[in-house]
Amino acid sequence: MSIEQQILERLERIETELVEARQARQAWEDLKHDIEPLTKQAFKIALKELGEVEAGFQLEDTFLLVKRFLRNIGNMAYALDQLENAIEMWHTAEPMLKSTMHQVIRYLGTLEQRGVFRTYEAMIEVRAKVAEQYGPEDIEAMSEGFVKLIGMLKKITTPEMLDMLEKLSELPTQMKIEEAKPVGMFGLIGAMNDPEMKKSLGVVLQMTKALGKLQEA
């Protein structure tokens, strides 16, 4: 390659570099031209905002804030460590909490289907009605009676008492009152031959003895 060709090739490279540099400068000029209005507007807004806080701002406050920041770097590092531990604990407990929450929701749904919440709502309404009719003094005066009633309910809920109450509740269905007829002395004597009548009289005698004990008490 001759010297003239080398010179021409170098000139072409220089010209290409100059064109690229000119294009880059032009792009920068365009960017500067586009940003300049925004920069001026932002500067004006910043001056306006700083003017509003000028009365309450002191340079010494900035230095005080920086010193407190530097003094509490250890505390902030400790706080960040605790935050990381809390986040790790949350990530560990999150699956268990989700499972527990699903179980709680299912359990609450079961209670709703069984009418438990409606029962509680009705109980609250009853208590509200009682509160409207009776004051605290009345409720306190009736408390002893409630305690005795609970004791009676406890006795009634024994298997023997429940069995007897169930049989007593069936008596009206077994009686035919419309077929009852007047009975005289001879009718009573004749009825004594009926085995069921004899059993009934035995029950009446037992009840009479129990009523006699009530008088003694």
C-alpha positions as CSV (number, residue, x, y, z in Angstrom):
1,M,0.0,0.0,0.0
2,S,1.4,3.4,-1.0
3,I,1.9,6.3,1.3
4,E,-1.0,8.2,-0.4
5,Q,-3.4,5.4,0.2
6,Q,-2.4,5.1,3.9
7,I,-2.9,8.9,4.3
8,L,-6.3,8.7,2.6
9,E,-7.4,5.8,4.8
10,R,-6.3,7.6,7.9
11,L,-8.2,10.7,6.8
12,E,-11.3,8.6,6.3
13,R,-11.0,7.2,9.8
14,I,-10.5,10.6,11.3
15,E,-13.5,11.9,9.3
16,T,-15.7,9.0,10.6
17,E,-14.6,9.7,14.2
18,L,-15.4,13.4,13.7
19,V,-18.9,12.5,12.4
20,E,-19.6,10.2,15.3
21,A,-18.3,12.9,17.7
22,R,-20.5,15.5,16.0
23,Q,-23.5,13.2,16.3
24,A,-22.9,12.5,20.0
25,R,-22.5,16.2,20.7
26,Q,-25.7,16.9,18.8
27,A,-27.6,14.3,20.8
28,W,-26.3,15.8,24.0
29,E,-27.3,19.3,22.8
30,D,-30.8,18.0,22.0
31,L,-31.1,16.3,25.4
32,K,-29.9,19.5,27.1
33,H,-32.4,21.5,25.1
34,D,-35.2,19.2,26.2
35,I,-34.2,19.0,29.8
36,E,-33.4,22.7,30.4
37,P,-37.1,23.8,30.8
38,L,-37.8,21.0,33.2
39,T,-34.7,21.8,35.2
40,K,-35.6,25.4,35.4
41,Q,-39.1,24.5,36.6
42,A,-37.8,22.0,39.1
43,F,-35.4,24.6,40.4
44,K,-38.1,27.2,40.9
45,I,-40.3,24.7,42.7
46,A,-37.4,23.7,45.0
47,L,-36.7,27.4,45.8
48,K,-40.4,27.9,46.6
49,E,-40.6,24.9,48.8
50,L,-37.3,25.8,50.6
51,G,-38.6,29.3,51.1
52,E,-41.7,28.0,52.9
53,V,-39.5,26.0,55.4
54,E,-36.8,28.6,55.7
55,A,-38.2,30.0,58.9
56,G,-38.2,26.6,60.6
57,F,-34.9,25.3,59.2
58,Q,-31.5,25.8,60.7
59,L,-28.3,24.4,59.4
60,E,-27.4,23.3,62.9
61,D,-30.4,21.0,62.8
62,T,-28.8,19.2,59.8
63,F,-25.6,18.6,61.7
64,L,-27.5,17.5,64.8
65,L,-29.4,15.0,62.6
66,V,-26.2,13.7,61.1
67,K,-24.6,13.3,64.5
68,R,-27.6,11.4,65.9
69,F,-27.6,9.2,62.8
70,L,-23.9,8.3,63.2
71,R,-24.4,7.8,67.0
72,N,-27.3,5.4,66.4
73,I,-25.8,3.3,63.6
74,G,-25.4,0.4,66.0
75,N,-29.1,0.6,67.1
76,M,-30.2,0.7,63.5
77,A,-28.1,-2.3,62.7
78,Y,-29.6,-4.1,65.7
79,A,-33.1,-3.1,64.5
80,L,-32.4,-4.4,61.0
81,D,-31.1,-7.7,62.5
82,Q,-34.3,-8.0,64.5
83,L,-36.4,-7.2,61.4
84,E,-34.6,-9.9,59.4
85,N,-35.3,-12.4,62.3
86,A,-38.9,-11.4,62.3
87,I,-39.2,-11.8,58.6
88,E,-37.5,-15.3,58.7
89,M,-39.9,-16.2,61.6
90,W,-42.8,-15.1,59.5
91,H,-41.7,-17.1,56.5
92,T,-41.4,-20.1,58.8
93,A,-44.7,-19.7,60.5
94,E,-46.7,-18.5,57.5
95,P,-47.6,-22.1,56.2
96,M,-48.7,-23.2,59.6
97,L,-50.7,-20.0,60.1
98,K,-52.4,-20.6,56.7
99,S,-53.3,-24.2,57.6
100,T,-54.6,-23.1,61.0
101,M,-56.6,-20.3,59.5
102,H,-58.2,-22.7,57.0
103,Q,-59.1,-25.1,59.9
104,V,-60.6,-22.2,61.9
105,I,-62.7,-21.1,58.9
106,R,-63.9,-24.6,58.3
107,Y,-64.8,-24.9,62.0
108,L,-66.6,-21.6,62.0
109,G,-68.5,-22.7,58.9
110,T,-69.5,-25.9,60.7
111,L,-70.8,-23.9,63.7
112,E,-72.8,-21.7,61.4
113,Q,-74.4,-24.7,59.7
114,R,-75.3,-26.2,63.1
115,G,-76.9,-22.9,64.1
116,V,-74.6,-22.1,67.0
117,F,-74.2,-18.4,66.1
118,R,-78.0,-18.0,65.7
119,T,-78.4,-19.6,69.1
120,Y,-76.0,-17.2,70.7
121,E,-77.7,-14.3,68.9
122,A,-81.1,-15.4,70.3
123,M,-79.5,-15.7,73.8
124,I,-78.1,-12.2,73.6
125,E,-81.6,-10.9,72.6
126,V,-83.1,-12.7,75.6
127,R,-80.5,-11.2,77.9
128,A,-81.3,-7.8,76.4
129,K,-85.0,-8.2,77.1
130,V,-84.3,-9.3,80.7
131,A,-82.1,-6.3,81.1
132,E,-85.0,-4.1,79.9
133,Q,-87.4,-5.6,82.4
134,Y,-85.2,-6.1,85.4
135,G,-82.4,-4.1,86.9
136,P,-79.1,-5.3,88.4
137,E,-80.6,-5.4,91.9
138,D,-83.5,-7.6,90.7
139,I,-81.0,-10.0,89.0
140,E,-78.9,-10.1,92.1
141,A,-82.0,-10.9,94.3
142,M,-83.0,-13.7,91.9
143,S,-79.5,-15.2,91.8
144,E,-80.1,-17.4,94.8
145,G,-83.3,-18.7,93.2
146,F,-81.3,-19.4,90.0
147,V,-78.8,-21.4,92.0
148,K,-81.5,-23.6,93.5
149,L,-83.1,-24.1,90.1
150,I,-79.8,-25.3,88.7
151,G,-79.6,-27.7,91.6
152,M,-83.1,-29.0,90.8
153,L,-82.2,-29.3,87.2
154,K,-79.2,-31.4,88.2
155,K,-81.4,-33.8,90.1
156,I,-83.9,-34.0,87.3
157,T,-81.2,-34.9,84.8
158,T,-80.4,-38.2,86.5
159,P,-81.3,-41.3,84.4
160,E,-84.0,-42.4,86.8
161,M,-85.8,-39.0,86.8
162,L,-85.5,-38.6,83.0
163,D,-87.0,-42.1,82.6
164,M,-89.9,-41.2,84.9
165,L,-90.5,-37.8,83.2
166,E,-90.5,-39.5,79.8
167,K,-93.1,-42.0,81.1
168,L,-95.2,-39.2,82.6
169,S,-95.1,-37.3,79.3
170,E,-96.6,-40.4,77.6
171,L,-99.6,-40.6,80.0
172,P,-101.9,-38.2,78.2
173,T,-101.6,-40.2,75.0
174,Q,-102.6,-43.4,76.8
175,M,-105.7,-41.9,78.6
176,K,-109.1,-41.8,76.9
177,I,-110.8,-39.2,78.9
178,E,-113.8,-39.1,76.6
179,E,-114.6,-42.7,77.5
180,A,-114.6,-41.9,81.3
181,K,-117.9,-42.7,83.1
182,P,-119.1,-42.0,86.7
183,V,-118.0,-44.7,89.1
184,G,-119.6,-45.4,92.5
185,M,-118.5,-47.4,95.5
186,F,-119.3,-50.8,93.9
187,G,-117.5,-49.7,90.7
188,L,-114.4,-49.0,92.7
189,I,-114.6,-52.4,94.4
190,G,-115.0,-54.1,91.0
191,A,-112.1,-52.2,89.6
192,M,-109.8,-53.5,92.3
193,N,-109.8,-56.8,90.5
194,D,-108.0,-55.2,87.5
195,P,-104.2,-55.8,87.8
196,E,-103.4,-52.4,86.2
197,M,-105.7,-50.7,88.8
198,K,-103.8,-52.4,91.6
199,K,-100.5,-51.1,90.2
200,S,-101.9,-47.6,89.9
201,L,-103.0,-47.7,93.5
202,G,-99.5,-48.8,94.5
203,V,-98.0,-45.8,92.7
204,V,-100.5,-43.5,94.3
205,L,-99.6,-44.8,97.8
206,Q,-95.9,-44.3,97.1
207,M,-96.6,-40.7,96.0
208,T,-98.7,-40.1,99.1
209,K,-95.9,-41.3,101.3
210,A,-93.5,-38.9,99.5
211,L,-95.9,-36.0,100.0
212,G,-96.1,-36.8,103.7
213,K,-92.3,-36.5,103.9
214,L,-92.6,-33.0,102.4
215,Q,-94.7,-31.9,105.3
216,E,-92.1,-33.3,107.8
217,A,-89.4,-31.3,106.0
